[in-house]
Amino acid sequence: MYQIIFSPVEKDVNETRANIIMISLDGVLRYIPIGALYNDKEFLAQKYMLTIYSPYADKSLKDKPKLPWSINAMGVTKKFELNEFESFCALPNVAYEVENIVLDKRKGKKDTNGFIHGHVWLNEDFTLNRLNDIIFNPIVTKDQVSIYPVLHIASHFKLDPAMADKSFLLLGDSTTLSLKQIKTNRYQFHNIDLLTLSACDTATGSGKGEGMEIDSFATLALKHSAKSVIASLWQVHDESTGLFMQDFYKTYTAKNGITKIQALQETQKKFIDEIIKCKTDNVLTKKGRENIDIASDITHLSIFNNLDFSHPYYWAPFILIGNWL
């Protein structure tokens, strides 16, 4: 894939001395982790900062983020059985993920590890009403600048290959938000500088045949005025995702003048260089943010037995779409 996709333009790119590449992809190419393309020496993500172009983010590409960041983080940690056909495994690392990112003063914890001011809404607190309130009634300054420009969602996302009304985000009170609802209710994310979808398949749409395509969660958010989205290309792993997100935010907030895409690349490099490693053997962490059991379903891949986070499975699914500043 490296030879087919990138090698033909590599010489031209090198001559420009570019270190950031915004890529416009069509068709099934949109579902290829470009950063994981490999030339027998290094991954493309190690050499370039790679961001994905969306025409829906054209107007906001030059907008600088509102700093310092503050955040609303929402997530699900519990196991859910919506009906006899749909069940979702517990995500024990979600609590660790958001509580080590968000400094929530309401908790009154002096020993919190959070470093971005904001609010955490987990399980029963992660409701449709709460999400709607954040999106439709944002807290803004006198200049109409959002107080909480970052929205982080860590949960399950189910993508139905045929219907938008059956593709949905699982909320913490066992209800769901479908892609159809986002369209029908005209959700607007224009107060969001960054929407992070720490869930499965959120950058993935699906073909219905005859050239029809169901928009991904990320595409819909960009259509509805989000400036940038971090989303996933496949079913991601619970523990590695939590560590990935924590390091991304920490890298971005710790360095003055750094861009979102630079922070994303630095986190990817830490995974590749094995600076960030598996911290626990808890069997629950071997279930991804999806409804499969990695340990039993794909044990033929040794990578899932020893949890080697340097493998692209762990760091390559997350892509930044839209404004990369």
VOVO-835860 format. One record per residue (C-alpha): x, y, z negated. Coordinates in steps of 0.05 Angstrom, whole numbers, padded with zeros to 5 digits, always signed. Layout:
N
XYZ...
//
This chain:
325
+00000+00000+00000+00058+00047-00013+00084+00036+00057+00015+00046+00088-00009+00106+00048+00051+00146+00025+00113+00126+00063+00091+00160+00128+00089+00229+00093+00144+00218+00042+00198+00254+00082+00155+00315+00092+00135+00317+00019+00208+00312-00003+00229+00369+00043+00179+00415+00009+00208+00396-00059+00137+00390-00085+00126+00359-00153+00050+00366-00154+00008+00333-00100-00067+00343-00094-00095+00285-00054-00159+00283-00015-00183+00211-00007-00239+00182+00035-00279+00117+00032-00249+00060-00007-00183+00097-00014-00217+00136-00070-00213+00074-00113-00139+00061-00106-00095+00083-00165-00048+00126-00124+00000+00134-00183+00011+00059-00185+00038+00055-00114+00108+00025-00119+00169+00031-00074+00210-00026-00107+00244+00025-00152+00191+00069-00184+00117+00084-00187+00092+00145-00150+00068+00173-00217+00140+00174-00242+00161+00220-00185+00100+00265-00174+00043+00295-00212-00018+00269-00175-00086+00302-00178-00148+00286-00137-00182+00338-00095-00258+00348-00098-00294+00400-00055-00341+00412-00113-00284+00441-00154-00260+00490-00100-00285+00552-00134-00250+00537-00200-00183+00510-00176-00147+00574-00197-00183+00584-00263-00136+00582-00322-00160+00542-00382-00187+00578-00444-00135+00567-00498-00128+00546-00552-00172+00487-00538-00230+00466-00582-00269+00403-00570-00333+00363-00579-00316+00289-00581-00371+00236-00577-00365+00161-00580-00390+00092-00596-00355+00041-00640-00409-00010-00653-00433-00071-00615-00500-00061-00579-00550-00109-00549-00598-00067-00508-00638-00127-00486-00628-00201-00472-00589-00186-00409-00546-00127-00431-00498-00127-00489-00436-00084-00503-00378-00104-00547-00354-00062-00605-00301-00009-00592-00264-00006-00658-00209+00040-00632-00256+00095-00611-00261+00122-00683-00185+00120-00688-00181+00155-00620-00226+00214-00633-00208+00224-00707-00134+00229-00688-00150+00281-00636-00203+00324-00668-00193+00366-00730-00265+00367-00756-00269+00414-00815-00338+00388-00834-00307+00323-00858-00268+00359-00912-00208+00313-00903-00141+00343-00921-00104+00284-00893-00136+00285-00824-00090+00270-00765-00131+00312-00717-00098+00371-00683-00153+00403-00639-00208+00440-00676-00277+00414-00661-00331+00365-00679-00336+00289-00678-00402+00256-00662-00399+00180-00670-00452+00126-00665-00519+00151-00692-00494+00223-00686-00480+00213-00612-00551+00222-00587-00582+00248-00523-00609+00309-00560-00539+00324-00587-00507+00317-00518-00562+00359-00486-00552+00413-00539-00477+00415-00524-00488+00419-00449-00551+00462-00444-00540+00507-00505-00465+00518-00511-00437+00564-00564-00406+00622-00527-00371+00688-00544-00396+00757-00527-00361+00750-00460-00399+00685-00447-00336+00643-00456-00349+00574-00485-00325+00562-00556-00317+00487-00541-00290+00482-00470-00270+00408-00476-00320+00351-00479-00292+00282-00494-00336+00220-00487-00312+00151-00509-00363+00097-00497-00386+00044-00448-00408+00062-00378-00445+00012-00335-00441+00021-00260-00496-00012-00220-00473-00025-00148-00540-00006-00119-00580+00043-00162-00564+00108-00197-00621+00098-00248-00587+00034-00271-00518+00065-00276-00514+00095-00345-00472+00119-00404-00486+00084-00470-00502+00132-00527-00491+00119-00600-00564+00109-00619-00571+00053-00568-00604+00098-00516-00574+00112-00448-00562+00170-00400-00567+00149-00328-00536+00182-00267-00607+00193-00242-00624+00232-00305-00563+00277-00295-00587+00293-00225-00661+00300-00242-00652+00342-00304-00601+00387-00270-00546+00380-00320-00497+00438-00317-00425+00431-00341-00403+00501-00322-00380+00516-00393-00334+00455-00391-00260+00466-00373-00246+00392-00381-00294+00333-00385-00256+00270-00407-00294+00206-00394-00257+00156-00437-00300+00098-00411-00302+00046-00356-00311+00060-00281-00328+00134-00290-00290+00154-00227-00321+00098-00186-00382+00105-00142-00413+00049-00103-00435+00037-00032-00507+00019-00017-00493+00000+00055-00511+00042+00117-00461+00094+00095-00498+00112+00031-00458+00123-00033-00478+00129-00106-00439+00186-00136-00393+00170-00194-00403+00201-00263-00342+00245-00249-00368+00268-00181-00435+00286-00210-00403+00327-00266-00361+00364-00214-00422+00376-00171-00455+00405-00233-00399+00455-00245-00348+00420-00289-00280+00449-00272-00241+00385-00282-00254+00314-00301-00210+00258-00326-00243+00192-00308-00227+00119-00298-00222+00074-00237-00237+00008-00272-00256-00026-00337-00206+00000-00387-00175-00029-00450-00198-00004-00518-00132+00003-00555-00089+00029-00498-00143+00079-00478-00144+00108-00548-00069+00115-00550-00068+00144-00480-00119+00198-00496-00086+00218-00562-00019+00227-00528-00049+00266-00470-00082+00317-00515-00022+00321-00561+00026+00333-00503-00019+00386-00473-00030+00425-00537+00042+00419-00563+00077+00451-00504+00064+00523-00483+00051+00532-00409+00042+00459-00393-00013+00440-00345-00064+00384-00353-00034+00344-00296+00036+00352-00326+00010+00326-00393-00024+00268-00357+00040+00249-00321+00082+00253-00384+00034+00205-00419+00036+00157-00360+00112+00158-00362+00112+00141-00436+00070+00080-00422+00115+00059-00363+00178+00069-00405+00146+00031-00463+00151+00089-00510+00078+00076-00527+00066+00003-00545+00012-00042-00572+00003-00030-00647-00042-00087-00668-00061-00159-00652-00133-00149-00673-00174-00194-00627-00226-00139-00619-00175-00095-00584-00169-00148-00530-00238-00130-00506-00239-00072-00459-00291-00017-00456-00335-00064-00417-00373-00128-00427-00318-00178-00410-00271-00217-00455-00202-00207-00427-00173-00263-00470-00219-00316-00439-00235-00288-00370-00166-00271-00344-00116-00309-00386-00080-00328-00322-00050-00258-00324+00003-00260-00378+00000-00185-00382-00064-00190-00422-00035-00240-00471+00024-00198-00493-00009-00130-00481+00049-00099-00445+00025-00027-00438+00076-00012-00384+00032-00050-00335-00009-00004-00289-00073-00036-00315-00065+00006-00378-00041+00074-00352-00062+00078-00279-00138+00079-00283-00142+00151-00309-00143+00204-00256-00151+00280-00260-00201+00309-00210-00208+00383-00196-00172+00439-00233-00104+00413-00256-00080+00476-00292
//
